[in-house]
Amino acid sequence: MKDVEIYPSSWYYNACVHGFLEVLAWGLGDKGRDIVEEQFLQDDGSVRIPGELMEAVFSTIDVPAPAGYTFREVPDDVKDLKRIAWWWVEKSNKTEDKNPNNMIQSTRLSMFGSNKTFYPNLLPHNEKTPTNKFLNNWFTLTTEGNLKCSFCDGPCEPVQGQKEKVAFFSSAISKHLGSNLDGFPNIYWDSQSNMIMCSLCRSYLLFFHIIHSRRHYVSSDSISLNWYLNNLLQEKSKITRSSQRALLDALRYDTQMRRALGSWGLQNMELVSLEWDDAKVQPISERLANLLLLPRIANLLGLISNSLVWDIVIQERYSYLLNLAYKQLHFFLSGGENKNKDPEIVVGAGKKMAQVTTLLELFYAIRQAEQKEKGGKGLASIDFRQIRKEAEESPISITDNAGKGLVFRLLELTRLNKRTEVYHLLLRTYVAKGLVFPTSLANLFTLNDQELFKTGIYAYIAGLSKENQSQLLTEGGVNDED
């Protein structure tokens, strides 16, 4: 047969193909991953697998391995099972039992059979079809017919008498996206199945659980990029189940990933968070992806490590970070009581005001990067370190009611961009104490940018808490790279 070519498509299809390649690499032995990367992944983002190899993979041991390839052996107890089917069982088995027949039956019960299994009712528990026969029939290479596959646009046609759930993409195959014939959600139009599958694409769809177990998947317009990116994510993120934290940790610490992303291009990237009964897809634009590649921004996001902040950044509502900073300041100055249960109050570990300063530095870093991308003259400088130093030496105290009242007024005037009132309020306070008005503060009032003015004053207010913030990124963080 001719070589099998696979092209990128939706995130779900890409994840299934990735799972298939993982199992294929496993079946090809110790050098399997090298073979996938060096021989199968193409520069144009597609996958090309030799036809002779695919025939042997989708056959029993009666068909020998092509020259140059070595397979993991199929046990004699189940030698009637196709190689890809056995490898699928090996990678899907969740038990310690190594008896081949027990492994097959255990995997059948855990993967198929009921609404609580991964592929709901694809092979009901009360159905008498032998598992080996079902798997052999499912993993088929035949791609013939007068219809076009909904996934690869290749030829296909349902076999007479074939069950609908075997021929069409339905909830039996994907509880996340598959349509339901007789109920919501995703009911078929006019109650007619409309997403037909060729046998080869159908085979790939049974590998989704391989990726789902990782709880996150990054998809792009290149299967090659997906392969390297997701494997790096898995390798660098050992303990977290948070998809955004996994991505940020990898971006923060892995120069190889940043270079790979930059060289491949970043169009149409999506970050998918996978839960048992849901999949949340967060598109990442090329503009945003370029921001995430900057170590400083990735590091700041990682330090904050909050899903609300992540969602704001993903939606590219960067200015709203200032609103969030205002809310945090008000919350902490009020004694940390969220009486109205505001979901936008971010309370993380560590020093409270340091969280606010990090949030402000994130906003400033994003604005700096955007200005550089536009080829502008450069963003007005805000010296966060000096502002914090001046705040620590400020005549304003938040330990008494009078001082706290002054700070609340300062906070509200800043939010309303009443810079003249802010200036006179601060100036009177310094003059009353016989102190020189700080240069770092004075510079903020020369800024024409309303958001930068707020950023600087909020940073000053955060510094009034006199927390030791020497560990903040500005003091000892990373430098921009790549």
C-alpha positions as CSV (number, residue, x, y, z in Angstrom):
1,M,0.0,0.0,0.0
2,K,1.1,3.6,-0.4
3,D,2.5,5.6,2.4
4,V,0.1,6.9,5.0
5,E,0.0,10.7,5.3
6,I,-1.6,12.5,8.2
7,Y,-2.3,16.2,8.2
8,P,-3.1,18.5,11.2
9,S,-6.7,19.3,11.8
10,S,-8.7,20.2,14.9
11,W,-7.2,20.0,18.4
12,Y,-9.1,16.8,19.1
13,Y,-7.9,15.1,16.0
14,N,-4.3,16.3,16.6
15,A,-4.4,14.9,20.1
16,C,-5.7,11.5,18.9
17,V,-2.9,11.4,16.3
18,H,-0.4,12.3,18.9
19,G,-1.7,9.4,21.1
20,F,-1.4,7.1,18.1
21,L,2.2,8.1,17.5
22,E,3.0,7.6,21.2
23,V,1.7,4.0,21.0
24,L,3.4,3.4,17.7
25,A,6.7,4.7,19.1
26,W,6.2,2.3,22.0
27,G,5.6,-0.6,19.7
28,L,8.7,0.2,17.7
29,G,10.9,-0.5,20.7
30,D,13.7,1.4,22.3
31,K,14.4,3.5,19.2
32,G,10.8,4.1,18.5
33,R,10.7,7.8,19.5
34,D,13.8,8.5,17.4
35,I,12.2,6.7,14.4
36,V,9.0,8.8,14.8
37,E,11.0,12.1,15.0
38,E,13.6,11.3,12.3
39,Q,11.4,9.5,9.8
40,F,7.7,10.2,10.2
41,L,7.5,13.8,11.3
42,Q,7.7,16.1,8.2
43,D,8.9,19.7,8.0
44,D,5.5,20.8,6.6
45,G,3.8,19.7,9.9
46,S,2.4,16.5,8.5
47,V,3.2,12.8,9.3
48,R,4.3,10.3,6.7
49,I,4.5,6.6,7.6
50,P,5.7,4.0,5.1
51,G,2.8,1.9,3.8
52,E,4.7,-1.4,4.3
53,L,5.3,-0.6,7.9
54,M,1.6,0.4,8.5
55,E,0.5,-2.9,7.0
56,A,2.7,-4.9,9.4
57,V,1.6,-2.7,12.4
58,F,-2.1,-3.3,11.6
59,S,-1.6,-7.0,11.1
60,T,-1.0,-10.0,13.3
61,I,2.5,-11.6,13.8
62,D,1.9,-13.5,10.5
63,V,3.1,-10.4,8.7
64,P,6.8,-9.9,9.3
65,A,8.3,-6.5,10.2
66,P,9.8,-4.6,7.3
67,A,13.6,-4.4,7.0
68,G,15.0,-1.9,9.4
69,Y,12.2,-2.1,12.0
70,T,11.9,-4.1,15.2
71,F,8.6,-4.6,16.9
72,R,7.6,-5.3,20.5
73,E,6.4,-8.9,20.5
74,V,2.8,-9.9,20.8
75,P,2.5,-12.7,23.4
76,D,1.7,-16.2,22.1
77,D,-1.5,-16.2,24.3
78,V,-3.0,-13.5,22.1
79,K,-1.2,-14.0,18.8
80,D,-4.4,-13.6,17.0
81,L,-4.5,-9.9,18.0
82,K,-3.1,-7.3,15.6
83,R,0.1,-5.6,16.8
84,I,-1.4,-2.1,17.1
85,A,-4.3,-3.6,19.1
86,W,-1.9,-5.3,21.6
87,W,0.3,-2.2,21.9
88,W,-2.9,-0.2,22.6
89,V,-3.8,-2.7,25.3
90,E,-0.4,-2.5,26.9
91,K,-0.4,1.3,27.0
92,S,-4.0,1.4,28.2
93,N,-3.8,-1.2,30.9
94,K,-4.2,0.1,34.5
95,T,-3.7,-3.1,36.4
96,E,-0.6,-4.9,37.7
97,D,-1.8,-8.1,36.2
98,K,0.5,-9.1,33.3
99,N,-1.5,-12.0,32.0
100,P,-2.3,-11.0,28.4
101,N,-5.9,-12.2,28.4
102,N,-6.6,-10.6,31.8
103,M,-5.1,-7.3,30.6
104,I,-7.3,-7.3,27.5
105,Q,-10.5,-7.9,29.6
106,S,-9.6,-5.4,32.2
107,T,-8.9,-2.8,29.6
108,R,-12.2,-3.5,27.9
109,L,-14.1,-3.0,31.2
110,S,-12.2,0.3,31.9
111,M,-12.4,1.8,28.4
112,F,-15.7,0.6,27.0
113,G,-19.1,-0.6,28.2
114,S,-20.9,2.2,30.1
115,N,-21.4,5.9,30.6
116,K,-18.7,5.8,33.2
117,T,-16.0,4.5,30.9
118,F,-13.8,6.5,28.6
119,Y,-15.5,5.5,25.3
120,P,-19.1,5.2,26.5
121,N,-21.0,2.2,25.3
122,L,-18.7,1.6,22.4
123,L,-18.6,-2.1,23.4
124,P,-21.3,-2.6,26.0
125,H,-20.5,-5.0,28.9
126,N,-23.5,-7.3,27.9
127,E,-22.4,-7.5,24.3
128,K,-21.0,-10.9,23.4
129,T,-18.5,-9.7,20.8
130,P,-15.1,-11.0,21.8
131,T,-12.7,-8.2,22.7
132,N,-10.0,-9.4,20.4
133,K,-12.4,-9.5,17.4
134,F,-13.7,-6.0,18.2
135,L,-10.2,-4.5,18.4
136,N,-9.0,-6.2,15.3
137,N,-12.1,-4.9,13.4
138,W,-11.6,-1.5,14.8
139,F,-8.0,-1.1,13.8
140,T,-8.3,-1.4,10.1
141,L,-6.4,0.2,7.2
142,T,-9.1,-0.1,4.5
143,T,-9.9,3.3,3.0
144,E,-12.3,2.8,0.1
145,G,-15.7,4.1,-0.9
146,N,-17.5,6.9,-2.6
147,L,-17.9,9.2,0.4
148,K,-15.4,11.6,2.0
149,C,-14.1,11.1,5.6
150,S,-15.1,14.0,7.8
151,F,-11.6,14.1,9.3
152,C,-9.1,13.4,6.5
153,D,-11.2,13.9,3.4
154,G,-10.1,10.4,2.2
155,P,-12.4,7.8,0.7
156,C,-14.7,5.8,2.9
157,E,-18.1,4.1,3.0
158,P,-20.1,2.3,5.8
159,V,-20.2,-1.4,5.4
160,Q,-23.7,-2.8,5.0
161,G,-25.1,-3.8,8.4
162,Q,-22.3,-1.9,10.3
163,K,-23.4,-0.2,13.5
164,E,-23.8,3.5,13.3
165,K,-21.5,4.2,16.2
166,V,-18.7,2.4,14.3
167,A,-19.2,4.4,11.1
168,F,-20.0,7.9,12.5
169,F,-18.4,10.1,15.1
170,S,-20.7,10.0,18.0
171,S,-20.7,10.2,21.8
172,A,-19.8,6.5,21.9
173,I,-16.3,7.5,20.7
174,S,-16.0,11.0,22.3
175,K,-18.1,12.1,25.3
176,H,-16.4,15.5,24.9
177,L,-17.4,16.3,21.3
178,G,-19.3,13.4,19.9
179,S,-22.9,13.9,18.9
180,N,-25.8,12.0,20.5
181,L,-28.4,10.5,18.2
182,D,-31.4,10.8,20.5
183,G,-30.6,13.6,23.0
184,F,-28.7,16.7,23.9
185,P,-26.0,17.9,23.9
186,N,-24.9,17.9,20.3
187,I,-27.9,16.3,18.7
188,Y,-27.5,15.5,15.0
189,W,-29.1,17.8,12.5
190,D,-32.5,16.3,11.6
191,S,-31.5,13.3,13.8
192,Q,-29.2,12.0,11.0
193,S,-25.5,11.0,11.6
194,N,-23.4,13.4,9.5
195,M,-19.7,12.9,10.5
196,I,-18.6,9.8,8.7
197,M,-15.2,8.3,9.6
198,C,-12.8,6.3,7.4
199,S,-11.4,3.2,9.2
200,L,-7.9,4.8,9.6
201,C,-9.1,8.0,11.2
202,R,-11.5,5.9,13.3
203,S,-8.4,4.0,14.5
204,Y,-6.7,7.2,15.6
205,L,-9.7,8.3,17.6
206,L,-9.3,5.4,20.0
207,F,-6.0,6.9,21.3
208,F,-7.4,10.1,22.8
209,H,-7.2,8.7,26.3
210,I,-3.4,8.5,26.0
211,I,-3.3,12.3,25.8
212,H,-6.2,12.9,28.1
213,S,-4.3,11.3,31.0
214,R,-1.9,14.2,30.9
215,R,-4.7,16.7,31.6
216,H,-3.4,19.2,29.1
217,Y,-2.6,19.4,25.4
218,V,-1.2,22.2,23.2
219,S,-2.3,22.1,19.6
220,S,-1.0,24.0,16.6
221,D,-1.0,23.8,12.8
222,S,1.9,21.4,12.9
223,I,1.8,17.8,14.2
224,S,5.6,18.0,14.4
225,L,5.4,21.0,16.7
226,N,2.7,19.3,18.7
227,W,4.9,16.3,19.2
228,Y,7.9,18.2,20.5
229,L,6.0,20.8,22.5
230,N,3.8,18.4,24.4
231,N,6.6,16.0,25.1
232,L,8.6,18.8,26.5
233,L,5.6,19.9,28.6
234,Q,5.3,16.4,30.0
235,E,9.0,16.2,30.7
236,K,9.4,19.6,32.4
237,S,6.2,19.6,34.4
238,K,6.4,16.8,36.8
239,I,3.9,17.6,39.5
240,T,1.3,20.1,38.4
241,R,-2.1,19.2,37.0
242,S,-2.7,22.8,35.9
243,S,-2.4,23.2,32.1
244,Q,-1.4,26.8,32.3
245,R,1.2,26.2,35.0
246,A,2.6,23.3,33.0
247,L,3.0,25.5,30.0
248,L,4.5,28.4,32.0
249,D,6.9,26.2,33.9
250,A,8.2,24.8,30.6
251,L,8.4,28.3,29.0
252,R,10.2,29.7,32.1
253,Y,12.9,27.0,32.3
254,D,13.3,25.5,28.9
255,T,15.3,27.5,26.4
256,Q,14.9,24.6,23.9
257,M,11.2,25.0,23.9
258,R,11.3,28.8,23.3
259,R,13.7,28.3,20.4
260,A,11.6,25.5,18.9
261,L,8.4,27.6,19.2
262,G,10.1,30.6,17.6
263,S,11.4,28.6,14.7
264,W,8.2,26.7,13.9
265,G,5.8,29.7,14.1
266,L,2.9,30.1,16.5
267,Q,-0.2,30.5,14.4
268,N,-3.5,29.1,15.7
269,M,-2.1,27.6,18.9
270,E,-4.6,26.3,21.4
271,L,-4.1,25.2,25.0
272,V,-6.6,22.5,26.0
273,S,-7.4,21.7,29.6
274,L,-8.7,18.2,29.9
275,E,-11.0,17.0,32.7
276,W,-13.0,13.8,33.0
277,D,-16.2,15.1,31.4
278,D,-15.1,18.4,29.9
279,A,-12.4,20.1,27.7
280,K,-11.7,23.8,27.9
281,V,-10.0,25.2,24.9
282,Q,-8.1,28.5,25.2
283,P,-6.9,29.9,21.8
284,I,-3.4,31.5,21.9
285,S,-2.9,34.1,19.2
286,E,0.5,34.6,17.6
287,R,0.7,37.9,19.3
288,L,0.1,36.4,22.7
289,A,2.3,33.4,22.0
290,N,5.2,35.8,21.3
291,L,4.6,37.4,24.7
292,L,4.6,34.1,26.5
293,L,7.9,33.3,24.9
294,L,9.6,36.2,26.8
295,P,11.1,34.6,29.9
296,R,10.3,37.7,32.0
297,I,6.5,37.5,31.2
298,A,6.4,33.8,31.6
299,N,8.2,34.0,34.9
300,L,5.8,36.7,36.3
301,L,2.8,34.7,35.2
302,G,4.3,31.6,36.9
303,L,4.9,33.6,40.1
304,I,1.3,34.7,40.2
305,S,0.1,31.2,39.1
306,N,-3.6,32.1,39.2
307,S,-6.3,30.9,36.7
308,L,-8.1,34.3,36.8
309,V,-4.9,36.2,35.8
310,W,-4.2,33.5,33.2
311,D,-7.7,33.9,31.7
312,I,-7.3,37.7,31.5
313,V,-3.9,37.3,29.7
314,I,-5.2,34.6,27.4
315,Q,-8.2,36.9,26.4
316,E,-5.6,39.7,25.9
317,R,-7.5,42.0,28.3
318,Y,-4.2,43.3,29.7
319,S,-5.6,46.6,30.9
320,Y,-7.9,44.7,33.3
321,L,-4.8,43.6,35.2
322,L,-4.8,47.1,36.7
323,N,-8.4,46.7,37.8
324,L,-7.3,43.5,39.4
325,A,-4.4,45.2,41.2
326,Y,-6.8,47.9,42.5
327,K,-9.1,45.2,43.9
328,Q,-6.2,43.4,45.6
329,L,-4.9,46.6,47.1
330,H,-8.3,47.5,48.5
331,F,-8.8,44.0,49.8
332,F,-5.4,43.8,51.6
333,L,-5.7,47.3,53.0
334,S,-9.2,46.4,54.4
335,G,-7.7,43.6,56.4
336,G,-8.2,40.8,54.0
337,E,-12.0,40.4,54.3
338,N,-13.8,39.5,51.1
339,K,-17.3,40.1,52.5
340,N,-19.0,40.3,49.1
341,K,-17.3,37.1,47.9
342,D,-15.8,38.8,44.9
343,P,-14.4,36.1,42.6
344,E,-11.8,38.5,41.4
345,I,-10.0,38.7,44.7
346,V,-6.8,36.7,44.1
347,V,-5.4,35.4,47.4
348,G,-2.2,33.4,46.9
349,A,0.6,32.2,49.1
350,G,3.4,34.5,50.2
351,K,3.5,38.2,51.0
352,K,0.3,39.9,50.1
353,M,1.5,43.2,48.7
354,A,4.3,41.4,46.8
355,Q,1.5,39.7,44.8
356,V,0.1,43.1,43.9
357,T,3.6,44.3,42.8
358,T,4.1,41.2,40.7
359,L,0.8,41.8,39.0
360,L,1.8,45.4,38.2
361,E,5.1,44.3,36.9
362,L,3.4,41.8,34.7
363,F,1.2,44.5,33.2
364,Y,4.2,46.8,32.7
365,A,6.3,44.0,31.1
366,I,3.4,43.3,28.6
367,R,3.2,47.0,27.7
368,Q,6.9,47.1,27.2
369,A,6.8,44.1,24.9
370,E,3.9,45.5,22.9
371,Q,5.6,48.8,22.5
372,K,8.8,47.1,21.2
373,E,6.8,45.0,18.8
374,K,5.2,48.2,17.3
375,G,8.6,49.7,16.8
376,G,7.8,52.6,19.1
377,K,10.3,54.9,20.8
378,G,10.0,52.9,24.0
379,L,7.8,52.9,27.0
380,A,8.3,55.5,29.8
381,S,10.4,53.9,32.5
382,I,9.0,53.0,35.9
383,D,11.6,52.1,38.5
384,F,9.7,49.6,40.7
385,R,12.7,49.0,42.9
386,Q,13.1,52.7,43.6
387,I,9.4,53.3,44.1
388,R,9.3,50.5,46.7
389,K,12.3,52.0,48.4
390,E,10.7,55.4,48.6
391,A,7.4,53.8,49.9
392,E,9.3,52.1,52.7
393,E,10.7,55.4,53.7
394,S,7.4,57.2,53.2
395,P,5.8,59.4,56.0
396,I,2.5,57.7,55.3
397,S,1.7,54.9,57.7
398,I,-1.0,52.3,57.3
399,T,-0.8,51.1,60.9
400,D,-3.1,53.8,62.2
401,N,-6.6,54.8,61.1
402,A,-5.6,58.3,59.9
403,G,-2.9,56.9,57.7
404,K,-5.0,54.1,56.4
405,G,-7.8,56.6,55.6
406,L,-5.3,58.7,53.6
407,V,-4.1,55.7,51.7
408,F,-7.7,54.7,50.8
409,R,-8.3,58.2,49.5
410,L,-5.0,58.0,47.5
411,L,-6.1,54.7,46.0
412,E,-9.5,56.0,44.9
413,L,-8.2,59.2,43.5
414,T,-5.7,57.2,41.5
415,R,-8.3,54.8,40.2
416,L,-10.3,57.9,38.9
417,N,-7.1,59.3,37.4
418,K,-7.3,62.5,39.5
419,R,-3.6,63.0,39.2
420,T,-3.6,66.7,40.4
421,E,-5.4,65.7,43.6
422,V,-3.0,62.7,44.0
423,Y,0.0,65.0,43.6
424,H,-1.2,67.6,46.1
425,L,-2.2,64.9,48.6
426,L,1.2,63.3,48.5
427,L,3.1,66.6,48.4
428,R,1.3,68.0,51.5
429,T,2.1,64.8,53.4
430,Y,5.9,65.0,52.6
431,V,6.1,68.8,53.2
432,A,4.3,68.4,56.6
433,K,7.0,66.0,57.7
434,G,9.8,68.2,56.3
435,L,10.8,65.6,53.7
436,V,11.9,66.0,50.1
437,F,9.4,64.8,47.6
438,P,10.9,61.6,45.9
439,T,12.1,61.9,42.4
440,S,10.6,58.5,41.4
441,L,7.2,59.7,42.5
442,A,7.6,63.1,40.8
443,N,8.4,61.3,37.5
444,L,5.1,59.5,37.6
445,F,3.2,62.8,37.2
446,T,5.1,63.6,34.0
447,L,3.7,60.5,32.3
448,N,1.1,61.1,29.6
449,D,0.0,57.5,29.8
450,Q,-2.9,57.1,32.3
451,E,-2.4,53.4,32.8
452,L,1.3,53.8,33.5
453,F,0.5,56.5,36.0
454,K,-1.8,54.2,37.8
455,T,0.7,51.4,37.7
456,G,3.4,53.5,39.4
457,I,1.1,54.9,42.2
458,Y,-0.4,51.4,42.9
459,A,3.2,50.1,43.2
460,Y,3.9,52.9,45.7
461,I,0.8,52.1,47.7
462,A,1.7,48.4,47.7
463,G,5.2,49.3,49.1
464,L,3.6,51.1,52.1
465,S,3.0,47.8,53.7
466,K,6.8,47.6,54.4
467,E,6.9,43.9,53.5
468,N,10.3,42.6,52.7
469,Q,10.0,42.1,48.9
470,S,13.6,41.5,48.1
471,Q,12.7,38.2,46.4
472,L,10.6,39.8,43.7
473,L,11.5,39.3,40.2
474,T,12.8,42.8,39.7
475,E,15.5,42.2,42.3
476,G,16.7,38.8,41.3
477,G,14.8,37.5,38.3
478,V,15.8,36.3,34.9
479,N,16.8,38.5,31.9
480,D,15.0,38.5,28.6
481,E,16.3,35.8,26.3
482,D,15.8,34.8,22.7
